[in-house]
Amino acid sequence: DEIGSFNPPPRVEEKAPEIDLRTLEKETSYLQAATLFKLCKDLDSRDIMPAIFFNFSRKEIERMLKKLVDELEKRQYDKYFGDEDAKYRTKKLNERRRAEYEQKKKAYDEAQKMKASAKQESKAARASGENEGRGGNKSEAVDPSADSMM
């Protein structure tokens, strides 16, 4: 025996299990809504959104889109109305938003009234300014023919 010589183990030929090609179906887990949702969440968590999904089958892409939208709608509904607690939280949130909206709308309306009032005041001031100065008042206007007679 030579020290350092390499003797690989003998190769054992393993037979691959036979697959019946007639019963073989392609993997469709990527078409499942939960898988698509998880993929979108993973892409978003890595901050690589927006993203484009490619598939050579238009029918499958349309089905994927429909399933994803359905899943998102279901999750949104469950989040806001899924149980009594969610309904209560949503109701309180909407009430708070409505109150904030009403408050902002009231402030906006008051600002619009102030703006309209300021415009009216400036218009009135201009109108009264036209009558004052520059001979706006006809009774005080100078008659140029009277100066020429002297």
ABEGO torsion letter per residue (X at the ends): XBBGBBBBBBBBBBBBBBBBAAABBBBAAAABAAAAAAAAAAAAAAGAOBBBBBBABAAAAAAAAAAAAAAAAAAAAAAAAABAAAAAAAAAAAAAAAAAAAAAAAAAAAAAAAAAAAAAAAAAAAAAAAABEGGABAAABBBAAAAAAX
